[in-house]
Amino acid sequence: MTKIAAIQMCSSDILAENLKNAAQFIEEAANHGAKLIVLPEMFALMRVDSSDEINIKKKVNPSEIQVFLSEQSQKYKVWIVGGTLPLVNDASNKMRATSLVYDDRGSIVARYDKIHLFDVKISDTEIYQESKTIEAGKEVVIVQTPFGKLGLSVCYDIRFPELFRCLVNKGAEIIIIPAAFTVETGQAHWELLARSRAIENLCYIVGACQGGMHSNGRKTYGHSIIVEPWGSVIAQKIDDVPGIIYATIDLDYQQKLRKSFAVLQHRKIF
C-alpha cells in the first residue's frame, strides 16, 4: 500500500511565489509519508490574461519549473505529478498544457499534453477558450510506477469517459486529474464526475485542484478529491482553501474487486 497526496493551491501569476508555496506543500506531504504527490493544474502559473500569447511566453520559464520539480522529487525521494505547466510548441504559436511525471531520482518519466480543451460559455461574463493559446495533445499516456500504473489526464478531460476507458485498456490502476474547475461547474459536477470515472473503471481517481480567488480575478472550486475503485470518497477537501489531502492506495483490494466484480471483462463494445 502507498500513501499519496493531492495538493490544493490558489496559484497566482507570480512564478516564484507559486513555486515557494508548492515547495512548502511538497515538504509537508513528504514528511507525512506520501510517496506520490500530485500538484494541481497551472500550479506554477495562473495566467492574468490567457488570450495574451506574448505575455504568457514572457512570464513562463519552463526550464525553471522543470528544475524545481526535479529537485523536489530528488530531495524528498518522492514521485511528483507536476500538475500542468505551459510548454512552448515549436510547431505553432500555441502552447501545450503539459503534465510531467518525475520519479524519486528527479527524472522525467512521462509527459501528457491535455487533450480536451475548455472552450465553453458558462455565462455572458464567464467565457473560456483555451484553444486560442493552447494546442491539444493527441496521446493517451500511462506510466509504470512502484505504486501501480498511472493514467494521466487534466481537468476538462474528466468529462470524456472514453479517454478514461482508453487509459484502463492500457492498464491504468490510478488515474490522476490535476484540475482548475470553475465554481459553477465544480458545484454541479466535480465530485459526481470523479466518482463516476472511478466506478466505471474500478480505478482510483486522484484530483488535485486549484481553489479560491486568483490574482487574475478567476475563482476556482477547490474540493480536491481521492476516490477508491468502488466509488467511495476516501479523502476530500471540503472547501477551496489551499491544503493537502492524503489517502492510501491498496492495489490488492483493487485487483480483488476487479476479479469479483468483473465488469471490465464483460465489455461488448470497444
C-alpha positions as CSV (number, residue, x, y, z in Angstrom):
1,M,0.0,0.0,0.0
2,T,1.2,3.5,-0.8
3,K,0.3,6.9,0.7
4,I,-0.5,9.5,-1.9
5,A,-1.1,13.3,-1.5
6,A,-3.1,15.7,-3.6
7,I,-2.1,19.3,-3.1
8,Q,-4.7,22.1,-3.4
9,M,-3.4,25.6,-4.3
10,C,-4.5,29.1,-5.2
11,S,-1.9,30.0,-7.7
12,S,-1.2,33.5,-8.9
13,D,0.6,35.0,-11.9
14,I,3.9,35.2,-9.9
15,L,6.0,32.1,-10.7
16,A,8.4,32.4,-7.7
17,E,5.5,32.8,-5.3
18,N,3.8,29.7,-6.6
19,L,6.9,27.6,-6.6
20,K,7.6,28.6,-3.0
21,N,4.1,27.6,-2.0
22,A,4.4,24.3,-3.9
23,A,7.7,23.6,-2.2
24,Q,6.2,24.0,1.3
25,F,3.3,21.7,0.4
26,I,5.6,19.1,-1.1
27,E,7.8,19.1,2.0
28,E,4.8,18.7,4.3
29,A,3.4,15.9,2.2
30,A,6.7,14.1,2.1
31,N,7.1,14.5,5.9
32,H,3.7,12.8,6.3
33,G,4.9,9.8,4.4
34,A,3.5,10.4,0.9
35,K,5.4,8.7,-1.8
36,L,3.3,10.0,-4.7
37,I,2.4,13.8,-4.7
38,V,0.1,15.4,-7.2
39,L,0.0,19.1,-7.9
40,P,-2.9,21.0,-9.4
41,E,-3.4,22.3,-12.9
42,M,-1.5,25.5,-13.6
43,F,0.3,25.1,-10.2
44,A,3.2,27.2,-11.3
45,L,1.4,30.0,-13.1
46,M,-2.2,31.1,-13.2
47,R,-2.1,33.5,-16.2
48,V,-3.6,37.0,-15.9
49,D,-4.9,37.0,-19.5
50,S,-5.0,33.6,-21.2
51,S,-5.5,35.3,-24.6
52,D,-2.3,37.2,-24.4
53,E,0.2,34.8,-26.0
54,I,3.2,37.2,-25.9
55,N,2.9,37.9,-22.2
56,I,2.3,34.2,-21.5
57,K,5.6,33.4,-23.1
58,K,7.4,36.2,-21.4
59,K,6.2,35.1,-18.0
60,V,6.9,31.4,-18.4
61,N,10.3,29.8,-17.9
62,P,9.6,26.1,-18.4
63,S,13.1,25.1,-17.6
64,E,12.9,26.8,-14.2
65,I,9.7,24.9,-13.4
66,Q,11.2,21.6,-14.6
67,V,14.3,22.1,-12.5
68,F,12.1,22.8,-9.5
69,L,10.1,19.6,-9.9
70,S,13.3,17.6,-10.5
71,E,15.0,19.0,-7.4
72,Q,11.9,18.5,-5.2
73,S,11.5,14.8,-6.2
74,Q,15.1,14.2,-5.6
75,K,15.3,16.0,-2.3
76,Y,12.3,14.1,-0.8
77,K,12.7,10.8,-2.7
78,V,9.1,11.1,-3.9
79,W,7.3,10.8,-7.2
80,I,5.6,14.0,-8.3
81,V,3.0,14.7,-10.9
82,G,3.6,18.3,-11.9
83,G,0.1,19.4,-12.4
84,T,0.4,21.3,-15.7
85,L,2.9,23.7,-16.9
86,P,2.9,25.6,-20.2
87,L,5.4,24.3,-22.7
88,V,6.0,26.1,-26.0
89,N,5.2,24.1,-29.1
90,D,7.8,24.8,-31.7
91,A,5.4,23.8,-34.5
92,S,3.0,26.6,-33.8
93,N,2.4,29.8,-31.9
94,K,0.4,28.0,-29.3
95,M,1.5,26.2,-26.1
96,R,0.8,22.8,-24.6
97,A,-0.8,22.3,-21.2
98,T,1.6,19.6,-20.1
99,S,1.7,17.3,-17.1
100,L,5.2,15.9,-16.3
101,V,5.8,12.9,-14.0
102,Y,9.1,12.8,-12.1
103,D,10.4,9.7,-10.3
104,D,12.2,9.8,-7.0
105,R,15.5,10.4,-8.7
106,G,14.4,13.6,-10.3
107,S,14.0,12.2,-13.8
108,I,11.0,12.9,-16.2
109,V,9.4,9.5,-16.8
110,A,6.2,10.6,-18.6
111,R,4.6,13.6,-20.4
112,Y,1.0,14.2,-21.1
113,D,-0.4,17.1,-23.1
114,K,-4.0,17.9,-22.2
115,I,-6.3,16.5,-24.9
116,H,-9.6,18.2,-24.3
117,L,-9.6,22.0,-24.2
118,F,-12.0,24.0,-22.2
119,D,-13.9,26.1,-24.8
120,V,-17.2,26.9,-23.0
121,K,-19.5,29.8,-22.3
122,I,-20.8,29.5,-18.7
123,S,-22.5,32.9,-18.7
124,D,-22.3,36.2,-20.6
125,T,-19.5,37.2,-18.3
126,E,-17.6,33.9,-17.9
127,I,-16.3,32.6,-21.1
128,Y,-13.3,30.3,-21.7
129,Q,-11.5,29.4,-24.9
130,E,-8.3,27.5,-24.2
131,S,-7.9,26.7,-27.8
132,K,-6.9,30.3,-28.6
133,T,-3.5,29.7,-26.9
134,I,-3.2,26.0,-26.3
135,E,-2.7,23.2,-28.8
136,A,-4.5,20.0,-27.8
137,G,-2.4,16.8,-27.2
138,K,-3.1,13.6,-29.0
139,E,-1.6,10.8,-27.0
140,V,-3.1,8.7,-24.2
141,V,-0.4,8.2,-21.6
142,I,0.1,5.8,-18.8
143,V,3.3,5.3,-16.8
144,Q,4.5,2.4,-14.7
145,T,5.4,3.3,-11.1
146,P,6.3,1.4,-8.0
147,F,2.7,2.2,-6.8
148,G,0.9,0.9,-9.9
149,K,0.2,2.1,-13.4
150,L,-0.8,5.8,-13.5
151,G,-3.1,7.1,-16.2
152,L,-2.7,10.8,-16.9
153,S,-5.5,13.4,-17.6
154,V,-6.2,17.0,-16.9
155,C,-9.3,18.8,-15.7
156,Y,-11.8,19.0,-18.6
157,D,-10.7,15.5,-19.7
158,I,-12.9,14.2,-16.8
159,R,-16.0,14.8,-18.9
160,F,-14.9,12.4,-21.6
161,P,-15.2,8.8,-20.3
162,E,-13.8,7.3,-23.5
163,L,-10.4,8.7,-22.5
164,F,-10.6,7.0,-19.1
165,R,-11.6,3.7,-20.7
166,C,-8.6,4.0,-23.1
167,L,-6.4,4.5,-20.0
168,V,-7.8,1.5,-18.3
169,N,-7.4,-0.5,-21.5
170,K,-3.7,0.3,-21.3
171,G,-3.6,-0.9,-17.8
172,A,-4.2,2.2,-15.6
173,E,-4.9,1.5,-12.0
174,I,-4.7,5.0,-10.7
175,I,-5.9,8.0,-12.8
176,I,-4.5,11.4,-12.0
177,I,-6.5,14.6,-12.6
178,P,-4.9,18.0,-11.9
179,A,-7.8,20.4,-12.2
180,A,-8.9,24.1,-12.0
181,F,-12.7,23.7,-12.1
182,T,-14.9,26.8,-12.2
183,V,-17.1,27.3,-9.1
184,E,-20.4,26.7,-11.0
185,T,-19.3,23.6,-12.8
186,G,-17.5,22.3,-9.8
187,Q,-20.5,22.6,-7.5
188,A,-22.6,20.8,-10.1
189,H,-20.4,18.1,-11.4
190,W,-16.9,17.7,-9.9
191,E,-17.5,15.0,-7.3
192,L,-20.1,13.3,-9.4
193,L,-17.7,13.0,-12.4
194,A,-14.7,11.9,-10.2
195,R,-16.8,9.1,-8.6
196,S,-18.3,8.1,-12.0
197,R,-14.9,7.7,-13.6
198,A,-13.8,5.6,-10.6
199,I,-16.9,3.4,-10.7
200,E,-16.9,2.8,-14.5
201,N,-13.3,1.7,-14.5
202,L,-12.8,0.3,-11.0
203,C,-9.8,2.5,-10.5
204,Y,-8.5,5.1,-8.1
205,I,-9.1,8.7,-9.0
206,V,-6.8,11.4,-7.6
207,G,-8.0,15.0,-8.3
208,A,-5.7,17.9,-7.2
209,C,-7.3,21.2,-7.6
210,Q,-6.9,24.9,-7.7
211,G,-9.2,26.7,-5.2
212,G,-10.1,30.3,-4.2
213,M,-9.9,33.7,-5.8
214,H,-6.9,34.2,-8.0
215,S,-4.9,37.3,-8.9
216,N,-6.5,37.3,-12.4
217,G,-10.0,37.6,-10.9
218,R,-10.8,34.0,-11.7
219,K,-12.4,31.9,-8.9
220,T,-11.9,28.1,-8.8
221,Y,-13.8,25.5,-6.9
222,G,-11.2,23.6,-5.0
223,H,-12.5,20.4,-3.3
224,S,-9.6,18.2,-4.2
225,I,-10.7,14.5,-4.0
226,I,-9.4,10.9,-3.9
227,V,-11.9,8.2,-4.8
228,E,-11.4,4.4,-4.5
229,P,-12.5,1.9,-7.1
230,W,-15.9,1.2,-5.7
231,G,-16.7,4.9,-5.9
232,S,-16.4,5.9,-2.2
233,V,-14.6,9.2,-1.4
234,I,-11.7,8.3,0.8
235,A,-10.2,11.8,1.0
236,Q,-11.6,15.3,0.2
237,K,-11.1,19.0,0.8
238,I,-14.5,20.3,1.7
239,D,-13.6,23.9,0.7
240,D,-11.5,26.0,-1.7
241,V,-8.7,26.7,0.8
242,P,-5.1,25.6,-0.1
243,G,-4.0,22.4,1.7
244,I,-3.3,18.7,1.3
245,I,-5.4,15.5,1.3
246,Y,-4.0,12.0,1.8
247,A,-5.1,8.5,1.1
248,T,-3.6,5.0,0.9
249,I,-3.7,3.1,-2.4
250,D,-4.4,-0.6,-2.0
251,L,-3.9,-2.4,-5.3
252,D,-4.6,-5.8,-3.7
253,Y,-8.0,-4.6,-2.8
254,Q,-8.5,-3.2,-6.3
255,Q,-7.5,-6.4,-8.0
256,K,-9.8,-8.5,-5.8
257,L,-12.6,-6.1,-6.7
258,R,-11.9,-6.3,-10.4
259,K,-11.9,-10.1,-10.2
260,S,-15.0,-10.5,-8.1
261,F,-17.0,-7.7,-9.9
262,A,-15.7,-8.4,-13.4
263,V,-17.4,-5.6,-15.2
264,L,-14.3,-4.7,-17.2
265,Q,-14.3,-8.3,-18.6
266,H,-17.9,-8.0,-19.7
267,R,-17.5,-5.3,-22.2
268,K,-19.0,-5.9,-25.6
269,I,-18.3,-2.6,-27.4
270,F,-14.7,-1.5,-28.0
